[in-house]
Structures are given as C-alpha cells and as structure tokens.
Amino acid sequence: MVAALDRKLFRELSNLRGQVITIALVVACGISSYVAMRTAYDSLFRARDEYYEKYRFADVFATLKRAPRALTRHLESIPGVAEVQTRIVERALVPMESMARPASGTILSVPPHAAGQLNSLYIKEGRGLDSKQQDEVLVIEGFAHAHGLRPGSALGAVINGTLRNLRVVGVALSPEFVMTLAPGQLTYDPALSPVLWMNQAALEAAFQLEGAFNSATLRLARDASPVAVQVELDSLLKPYGGFGSVARDKQQSNYMLNGELTQLDSMAGFVPYLFLAVAALLVNVVLSRLVQLQRSTIATLKAVGYSNRSITFHYLKLVSVIVGLGAVLGVLVGAWIGKEMMDMYTGQYQGDPKERRCSASRRPTARGR
C-alpha cells in the first residue's frame, strides 16, 4: 500500500505541477548543455590527437627564402631532431568564376615518394599525384566542396605570376591545414582559403628552386626541448633568409583549432552551472514557501508519530523527483544536441557549405590550449 507521506507527495506534485515542470526544464537545460558540450569537446580533443598522430603532424615549422637541399643533413644533426622534411611552400592565386577576386592560398610541393612523410595527406577523393605529370594538383577538401571541384576538374592557378591550367586529381586533407586563414581574412572560411599540393619538380621549375627548399618541418625526439631545437634551427637558417621557426602550438591551424577547443571547454564549465544555479534557487524558493505554508501540517504529522527524519526525507523526495525528471530529459536532449554539434564541427572543418552557413556567425578564437 502507498504510505500516507507518499500520497501527500503525489498530491503536492500535482498541485505544484507548473513549478515542477519549470524547474525540471531549467535542470534539463543545465544538464543537456553540459552533456552536449563536454562530449563534443572530449570527442574533438581525442579526434585531433589521433589525427595528428596518424598523419604525423610535425613539431616545428620553419620558413626561409632559399637554402640548398644539402642543408637537410645539418638540420637532421641538431640534437633532439628525429626527422626533417624540406619542401617548397609558396603563395598562389586561384581565380574562380563564382568569386569577384581570385582566392589567395598556399601551394606546397609533394616529393616523388610521399609515403610516410611528415604532415601526410589523406586522399578523400581521387588519387595521389603522378610524379611524371606536371599539371596535376591536389586540392584541400574545404575549398573543393565550396566550389564543386572533384577529381577531373580543371583549375586555374596563378603560380609565380603565371597562370597555369591544372587538373584536379584528388581531394585531400592535412593535419597542417585543419583551419586556415587567407591573407587579410578575419574569419575561417574554407571557400576563401585554397590549399594546393603539386609535384615537387613542377614547383621547383615554377619558382626556380631546383635543388633547394624554402620550408622545413621537423619531428622531435620524445625528450627533446622544442626551445633548444628552435634556437639551433634558427641559427642554421639565418644565413639563408630564415624568418624564424614556430613550434606546433603556434602553428596557425593548430593555434586556431586549440582556441576553438579552449572556448568550447570554457563554455562547458560555465553555461551548465549557470542553469543549475538558477534551478537551485528556484527549488529553494518553492521548497521554503511550501514548508512555510505547511507548518501546521508538519506539526500534525509529528503529533501522530512521524519523526523529523521521515518528514525531511519526504521533502527531499519532492526535490529528487523534480531533479530526476530534469536529469533524464537533460541526458536525452544533451546526447542529441551533442551529435548535432559534432555534425556541425565536422561540416565546418571539412568545408560543407550547408554547415558553414549555419556557423557563419562564429569567429575563430586565437587562443592557445
């Protein structure tokens, strides 16, 4: 049989159903926002680290004017350096019919045997470059999706002042370009930030850099000091017009991505507790008012033999029902919102135009981890 206090509990829940629903919804907002943001943050954090590890994201990046490829041996001899990859990195203009002005982006060289290189490419569509073909190019996925480029598409690019007619053979992703900003661009928009990869021999000829390089990426040993390596690296590259090296945490794409994750982590630690604090205040107001109105009822219950513990537990059950309803609803809604957030981030980083329009008002945060 249902105890007298339980019947009283059901009656109070019915009489207070408006307040119960309101407080439960506030609790649900707090819990759902925590579940959504925290699960999205954890998923993105793990995905970033796994992606960087699998595709061998470099630890140090250096740019310079020009250096002979023979200098690579000296870079490899720096204490703490495990691997060195030299390459050509230059600016290129990509005119598109849908744009009033050409998009300013980056073009990088790919060596003949690129397997196992630092900052490896993931070919999402199509195939890799044929070292015997000089007009083939890989395009980063965000720019390709934004402009409808697919394997087999023709693409014009102004390389070192000369318009070249190129053929897209693949759509690629790189840990070095998860988020990119074109010169003068204030917000992340993959439609304005082309990244192209071209055969090394073709870029060497285009920029008169045969047997030379103007960019170096380094992977460090596990116990190496990045600062010490950078000092030695900058010293070696200074005679060749070195512009100074940067560690992974200051690399543009990683810096912006860490800023996004930091912002999401901060929101997950603030927004949910704001809702829960409001819910706690509402519970306190409702419970205090209810106890004040039922002082005579409480006195009667104590007179007929109910202990202080039983009466206290009765009111705690009232609170537990409200919080429990909000928690169940919050977890279910939070799981759904978390999935939608992951879809949004996936579309944003991979350049899905629909997802990009949904998140167009968001600004990339330039804060480190």
TARATA-V656024 format. One line per field, one symbol per residue. ss: DSSP state (H for helix, E for strand, C for the rest). burial: + if it has 9 or more other ideal C-beta (glycine too) atoms within 8 Angstrom, else -. A space follows every 50 residues. Layout:
# TARATA-V656024
ss=???
burial=???
This chain:
# TARATA-V656024
ss=CCCHHHHHHHHHHHHCHHHHHHHHHHHHHHHHHHHHHHHHHHHHHHHHHH HHHHCCCCCEEEEEEEEEHHHHHHHHCCCCEEEEEEECEEEEEECCCCCC CCEEEEEEEECCCCCCCCCCEEEEEECCCCCCCCCEEEEEHHHHHHHCCC CCCEEEEEECCEEEEEEEEEEEEEHHHCCCCCCCCCCCCHHHCCEEEEEH HHHHHHCCCCCEEEEEEEEECCCCCHHHHHHHHHHHHHHHCCCCEEEHHH CHHHHHHHHHHHHHHHHHCCHHHHHHHHHHHHHHHHHHHHHHHCHHHHHH HHHCCCCHHHHHHHHHHHHHHHHHHHHHHHHHHHHHHHHHHHHHHHHHHH CCHHHHHHCCCCCCCCCCC
burial=----+-++++-++--+--++-++++++++++++++++++++-+++--+-- ++--++++++++-+-++-+-++--++-+-++--+++++++-++++----- -+++++++++---+--+++++-+--+-++-----+++++++++++++-++ +-+-+++++----+-+++++++++++++++++--+--+-++-++++++++ +++++++-+--+++++++++---+-+-+++-+++-++--+-+--+-+++- +-+++++++++++++-++--++++++-++--++--++--++------+-- ++-------++--++-+++-+++-+++-+++-+++-++--++++++++++ +++-++--+----++----
